[in-house]
Amino acid sequence: MYGWIQKEIKLGTVTLKNRVVFAPTSMGLKEEAYIQKLSSIAKGGVGLIIIGDVSVMPSRGVCLHTEEGFAYYQRVVEAVHKYGAKVCAQLHMSDSNFAALAKYIPDVKQGKISEQQLRVLLNQEVSPYITNMPIEMVQKIIKGFGTTALLAKKAGFDLVQIHGDRMCGSFSSPIFNKRTDKYGGSLENRIRFAKEAIEEVRKAVPNDAIDFKLAVRMEDPHYGNAGITVEEIKTVVPVLEQAGVTSFHVTLANHSDLQDTIPPKNHPYFKEEGCFLDFCDEVKKYTKLPVCGVGALRTPKFIEEQLRTQRIDMVGMCRQLIADPEWVNKIKQEKEENIQYCIRCNQKCLGGIQAHVGVHCIYDKKRLEE
């Protein structure tokens, strides 16, 4: 039963033991708690865990470019590998103008600006930041993708994912990118940043798998501001594939309300399970590479059907695996009736991040009692 969920799949040179992927997630947890959370998900049987926001440039906090950060990621990789899951580093470059952030800090501390208002203000800073970035800095960041991919390989990661939202996505979007040089204007120019980032990674790790998080912004109704439109998929996907991508992870573009990309059950538009899979349908028209779908995926029957019909080749989940890390094992052991299903309340997961206490779940207390 559920043979497609449990079926192996090959991403470039990497073979996953099944089709279930823990999607890249900002956990907001200290190291011990973070590794414990990842370990429970790996032990629960997933094929791949993607570690989000691995900075391609030296930065504050945990960073592959420092001795301490490199050792941290080695510990993360070891914890995941212990249970037979593969692990992927999501190569990330923020498009936030942190210099601009400084001017808002006093009002945030005084409660004059809420965190949601701050998010809106920072999104307004993206366009001038991307548009006015010196070309020397643009190319330095692009080089950083290659350098960091090699570091990730040395740290033990099995493959890398290029974060196609954030800076890659903002360069791709005319909403943010008003440049007049070779990185702006036409679609070909706007996707040049992402294309060259892939090429740098391919040069650094010529034989390794490269996943690409493809961010799609939606119109009518409008959701997301970075990334590419559905109409642009037919042009962009072949370019990225030719540059060296070996699989795609398809989702809604960011830079809007967090509850759009992490939709609750009562979302005005993204209410249904598989709410972002329409984007995968479009991507599938233009590539034969494996495609991972996301979007409130939770029930084995629905997911098995999407895999069986090859609508998608892998299933990316976050909240469901936080709600029940044993989701895969319970399917394998034919104990589907024991699955604790995510109810998409966003109380302790998204809510935990927003409250600066880290990602948790309403089921956590119940698990401790058991």
C-alpha positions as CSV (number, residue, x, y, z in Angstrom):
1,M,0.0,0.0,0.0
2,Y,1.2,3.5,-0.8
3,G,4.0,2.1,-3.0
4,W,4.7,5.4,-4.8
5,I,5.3,7.2,-1.5
6,Q,7.8,4.6,-0.6
7,K,9.5,4.3,-4.0
8,E,13.1,5.3,-4.4
9,I,13.9,8.3,-6.7
10,K,17.2,9.5,-8.1
11,L,18.1,13.3,-8.1
12,G,21.2,13.6,-10.3
13,T,23.7,11.3,-8.5
14,V,21.8,11.0,-5.3
15,T,19.2,8.3,-4.6
16,L,16.5,9.0,-2.0
17,K,14.9,6.0,-0.3
18,N,11.4,7.4,-0.7
19,R,9.6,10.4,-2.1
20,V,9.1,12.4,1.1
21,V,11.0,15.6,1.6
22,F,11.1,17.8,4.7
23,A,10.9,21.2,3.1
24,P,13.3,24.0,4.1
25,T,12.1,25.5,7.3
26,S,13.3,28.4,9.6
27,M,13.0,26.7,13.0
28,G,14.2,29.4,15.3
29,L,15.6,26.8,17.8
30,K,18.9,26.5,19.6
31,E,21.3,23.9,18.4
32,E,20.3,21.0,20.7
33,A,16.6,21.5,20.2
34,Y,17.1,21.9,16.4
35,I,19.1,18.8,16.0
36,Q,16.7,16.9,18.2
37,K,13.8,18.0,15.9
38,L,15.6,17.1,12.7
39,S,16.7,13.7,14.2
40,S,13.1,12.8,15.0
41,I,12.0,13.6,11.5
42,A,14.9,11.6,10.0
43,K,14.2,8.7,12.3
44,G,10.5,9.0,11.2
45,G,11.6,7.8,7.8
46,V,11.8,10.7,5.4
47,G,14.0,10.4,2.3
48,L,15.4,13.9,2.4
49,I,15.8,16.8,4.8
50,I,16.5,20.3,3.3
51,I,18.4,22.6,5.7
52,G,17.1,26.1,5.0
53,D,18.9,29.4,4.7
54,V,22.6,28.3,4.4
55,S,24.2,31.7,3.7
56,V,26.3,32.0,0.5
57,M,28.3,34.9,2.0
58,P,30.1,35.3,5.4
59,S,27.4,36.5,7.8
60,R,26.5,36.9,11.4
61,G,25.1,33.8,13.1
62,V,25.7,30.2,11.9
63,C,27.6,30.3,8.7
64,L,29.5,27.6,6.6
65,H,32.2,30.1,6.0
66,T,33.5,30.1,9.6
67,E,35.2,27.2,11.5
68,E,32.5,27.2,14.1
69,G,29.6,27.3,11.6
70,F,31.2,24.6,9.5
71,A,31.4,22.3,12.5
72,Y,27.8,23.1,13.4
73,Y,26.6,22.0,10.0
74,Q,28.7,18.8,10.2
75,R,26.8,18.0,13.4
76,V,23.5,18.6,11.7
77,V,24.4,16.4,8.7
78,E,25.6,13.6,11.0
79,A,22.4,13.6,13.0
80,V,20.3,13.3,9.8
81,H,22.5,10.6,8.2
82,K,22.3,8.5,11.3
83,Y,18.8,7.5,10.3
84,G,19.4,7.0,6.6
85,A,18.0,10.2,5.3
86,K,19.8,12.4,2.8
87,V,20.5,16.0,3.6
88,C,20.5,19.1,1.4
89,A,21.9,22.6,2.0
90,Q,19.6,25.4,0.7
91,L,22.0,28.0,-0.6
92,H,20.5,31.3,0.4
93,M,21.2,35.0,-0.1
94,S,18.9,37.4,1.7
95,D,17.4,40.4,-0.3
96,S,16.9,42.3,2.9
97,N,18.6,45.7,3.2
98,F,19.9,45.3,6.8
99,A,21.3,48.9,6.7
100,A,17.8,50.1,6.1
101,L,16.5,47.9,9.0
102,A,18.5,50.0,11.5
103,K,16.4,53.1,11.0
104,Y,13.3,51.1,12.1
105,I,14.7,49.5,15.2
106,P,14.0,52.3,17.7
107,D,10.3,52.3,16.7
108,V,10.1,48.5,16.9
109,K,11.6,48.6,20.4
110,Q,9.1,51.2,21.4
111,G,6.2,49.3,20.0
112,K,5.4,51.9,17.4
113,I,6.0,49.4,14.6
114,S,4.7,45.8,14.8
115,E,6.6,42.9,13.3
116,Q,4.1,42.6,10.6
117,Q,4.5,46.3,9.8
118,L,8.2,45.9,9.8
119,R,7.9,43.0,7.3
120,V,6.0,45.3,5.0
121,L,8.6,48.1,5.4
122,L,11.5,45.8,4.7
123,N,9.7,44.5,1.6
124,Q,9.5,48.1,0.4
125,E,13.3,48.3,0.7
126,V,13.9,45.3,-1.6
127,S,13.4,47.1,-4.9
128,P,16.0,50.0,-4.2
129,Y,18.4,47.5,-2.7
130,I,18.3,45.1,-5.7
131,T,18.1,47.9,-8.3
132,N,21.0,49.9,-6.9
133,M,23.4,47.1,-5.9
134,P,26.8,47.6,-7.6
135,I,27.5,45.1,-10.3
136,E,30.7,44.1,-8.5
137,M,28.7,43.1,-5.5
138,V,26.2,41.2,-7.6
139,Q,29.0,39.1,-9.2
140,K,30.6,38.6,-5.8
141,I,27.4,37.1,-4.4
142,I,27.0,34.9,-7.5
143,K,30.6,33.6,-7.0
144,G,29.6,32.9,-3.4
145,F,27.0,30.3,-4.5
146,G,29.8,28.2,-5.9
147,T,32.2,28.7,-3.0
148,T,29.4,27.7,-0.5
149,A,28.3,24.7,-2.6
150,L,31.9,23.3,-2.3
151,L,31.9,24.0,1.5
152,A,28.5,22.2,1.8
153,K,29.9,19.2,0.1
154,K,33.0,19.1,2.4
155,A,30.7,19.4,5.4
156,G,28.9,16.2,4.3
157,F,25.8,17.5,2.5
158,D,24.5,15.1,-0.2
159,L,23.3,17.9,-2.5
160,V,22.4,21.6,-2.6
161,Q,19.3,23.5,-3.3
162,I,19.5,27.1,-4.7
163,H,17.0,29.3,-3.0
164,G,15.1,30.7,-6.0
165,D,13.1,33.2,-3.9
166,R,14.8,35.9,-1.9
167,M,17.7,37.4,-3.9
168,C,17.4,35.1,-6.9
169,G,13.6,35.7,-7.0
170,S,13.9,39.4,-6.5
171,F,16.2,39.8,-9.4
172,S,13.8,37.8,-11.5
173,S,10.8,40.0,-10.7
174,P,10.1,43.4,-12.4
175,I,8.2,44.3,-9.2
176,F,11.6,44.6,-7.4
177,N,14.2,44.7,-10.2
178,K,14.4,48.1,-12.0
179,R,18.0,47.7,-13.2
180,T,19.0,48.9,-16.6
181,D,22.2,46.8,-17.0
182,K,22.5,43.1,-18.0
183,Y,20.8,42.0,-14.8
184,G,17.6,43.9,-15.4
185,G,14.9,44.7,-18.0
186,S,14.1,41.7,-20.1
187,L,13.1,38.3,-18.6
188,E,16.4,36.9,-20.0
189,N,18.3,39.6,-18.1
190,R,16.3,39.3,-14.9
191,I,16.9,35.5,-14.6
192,R,20.6,36.0,-15.3
193,F,21.4,36.2,-11.6
194,A,19.8,32.8,-10.9
195,K,21.3,31.3,-14.1
196,E,24.8,32.4,-13.2
197,A,24.4,31.2,-9.6
198,I,23.6,27.7,-10.9
199,E,26.5,27.8,-13.3
200,E,28.9,28.7,-10.4
201,V,27.6,25.8,-8.4
202,R,27.9,23.5,-11.3
203,K,31.6,24.5,-11.8
204,A,32.3,24.1,-8.1
205,V,30.6,20.6,-7.8
206,P,30.5,19.4,-11.4
207,N,29.0,16.0,-10.7
208,D,26.6,16.7,-7.8
209,A,22.8,17.2,-7.7
210,I,21.5,20.7,-7.8
211,D,17.9,21.3,-6.8
212,F,16.2,24.7,-7.5
213,K,13.5,26.2,-5.4
214,L,11.3,27.8,-8.1
215,A,9.3,30.6,-6.7
216,V,6.1,31.4,-8.7
217,R,4.2,34.6,-8.1
218,M,0.5,34.6,-8.9
219,E,-1.8,37.1,-10.5
220,D,-5.6,37.3,-10.4
221,P,-5.6,37.2,-7.5
222,H,-2.1,38.5,-6.7
223,Y,0.1,36.5,-4.3
224,G,3.8,36.9,-3.9
225,N,6.1,39.6,-5.4
226,A,9.4,37.9,-6.2
227,G,10.0,35.0,-8.5
228,I,8.4,34.4,-11.9
229,T,4.9,34.3,-13.2
230,V,3.1,31.2,-14.5
231,E,3.4,32.5,-18.0
232,E,7.2,32.9,-17.6
233,I,7.7,29.2,-16.6
234,K,8.0,28.0,-20.2
235,T,11.0,30.3,-20.8
236,V,12.7,30.1,-17.4
237,V,12.6,26.3,-16.7
238,P,14.6,25.3,-19.8
239,V,17.2,28.0,-19.1
240,L,17.7,26.8,-15.5
241,E,17.9,23.2,-16.6
242,Q,20.5,24.0,-19.2
243,A,22.5,25.9,-16.6
244,G,22.8,22.7,-14.5
245,V,19.7,22.1,-12.4
246,T,18.8,18.4,-11.8
247,S,15.4,18.9,-10.0
248,F,12.9,21.5,-9.1
249,H,11.1,22.4,-5.8
250,V,8.1,24.4,-6.8
251,T,6.2,26.8,-4.5
252,L,4.5,30.2,-4.2
253,A,6.8,33.3,-4.2
254,N,7.3,35.1,-0.9
255,H,7.3,38.8,0.1
256,S,3.7,38.9,1.1
257,D,1.9,37.8,4.3
258,L,3.6,34.7,5.8
259,Q,0.2,33.0,5.9
260,D,0.1,33.0,2.1
261,T,3.2,30.8,1.8
262,I,2.2,28.9,5.0
263,P,-1.6,28.9,4.5
264,P,-3.9,28.1,7.3
265,K,-7.1,26.0,6.8
266,N,-9.2,29.2,6.5
267,H,-7.0,30.9,3.9
268,P,-9.2,32.9,1.5
269,Y,-7.6,31.2,-1.5
270,F,-5.2,28.4,-0.6
271,K,-7.6,26.3,1.4
272,E,-7.2,22.9,-0.2
273,E,-4.6,20.2,0.2
274,G,-2.1,20.5,-2.7
275,C,-2.9,24.2,-3.0
276,F,0.4,25.0,-5.0
277,L,0.4,22.0,-7.2
278,D,-1.1,23.9,-10.2
279,F,2.4,25.5,-10.5
280,C,3.9,22.0,-10.7
281,D,1.5,21.2,-13.6
282,E,3.0,24.1,-15.6
283,V,6.6,23.2,-14.7
284,K,6.0,19.6,-15.8
285,K,5.1,20.8,-19.3
286,Y,8.7,22.0,-19.9
287,T,11.0,19.5,-18.1
288,K,11.4,15.8,-17.5
289,L,13.5,16.5,-14.4
290,P,12.0,15.4,-11.0
291,V,9.6,18.0,-9.5
292,C,8.8,18.3,-5.8
293,G,5.4,19.8,-4.9
294,V,4.4,21.5,-1.7
295,G,1.2,23.1,-0.3
296,A,-0.6,21.8,2.8
297,L,0.1,18.2,1.8
298,R,-0.8,15.8,4.6
299,T,-2.9,12.8,3.7
300,P,-1.4,9.6,2.3
301,K,-4.2,8.8,-0.1
302,F,-4.1,12.2,-1.8
303,I,-0.3,12.3,-1.9
304,E,-0.1,8.7,-3.3
305,E,-2.4,9.7,-6.2
306,Q,-0.3,12.8,-7.1
307,L,2.8,10.6,-7.2
308,R,1.1,7.7,-9.0
309,T,-0.2,10.0,-11.8
310,Q,3.2,11.7,-11.9
311,R,1.7,15.0,-11.3
312,I,4.7,15.4,-9.0
313,D,7.7,13.2,-8.3
314,M,8.3,14.1,-4.7
315,V,6.2,15.5,-1.9
316,G,7.6,18.4,0.2
317,M,6.1,18.7,3.7
318,C,6.9,20.8,6.7
319,R,4.0,21.3,9.1
320,Q,2.7,17.7,8.7
321,L,6.1,16.3,9.6
322,I,6.3,18.6,12.6
323,A,2.9,17.5,13.6
324,D,3.9,13.8,13.2
325,P,7.6,13.0,12.5
326,E,6.6,9.3,12.2
327,W,4.3,10.0,9.2
328,V,6.5,7.9,6.8
329,N,7.0,5.0,9.3
330,K,3.3,4.8,10.1
331,I,2.6,4.4,6.4
332,K,5.3,1.8,5.9
333,Q,4.0,-0.1,9.0
334,E,0.4,0.2,7.8
335,K,-0.6,2.2,10.8
336,E,-2.2,5.1,8.9
337,E,-5.0,5.3,11.4
338,N,-2.4,6.4,14.0
339,I,-1.2,9.5,12.1
340,Q,-1.5,12.8,13.9
341,Y,-2.7,15.1,11.1
342,C,-1.7,18.8,10.9
343,I,-4.8,20.8,11.3
344,R,-3.2,23.9,9.7
345,C,-3.8,26.1,12.7
346,N,-0.4,27.8,12.5
347,Q,-0.5,28.4,16.3
348,K,2.8,26.9,17.5
349,C,4.7,26.5,14.2
350,L,4.3,29.9,12.4
351,G,3.1,31.4,15.7
352,G,6.2,30.1,17.5
353,I,8.5,31.8,15.0
354,Q,6.6,35.1,15.2
355,A,6.7,34.9,19.0
356,H,10.5,34.1,18.9
357,V,10.2,30.8,20.7
358,G,10.8,28.6,17.7
359,V,8.8,26.1,15.7
360,H,6.6,23.8,17.9
361,C,3.3,22.0,17.5
362,I,0.0,21.8,19.4
363,Y,0.7,18.0,19.6
364,D,4.0,18.4,21.4
365,K,2.5,18.3,24.9
366,K,0.6,15.1,23.9
367,R,3.8,13.4,22.7
368,L,5.6,14.3,25.9
369,E,2.8,12.7,28.0
370,E,3.0,9.6,25.9
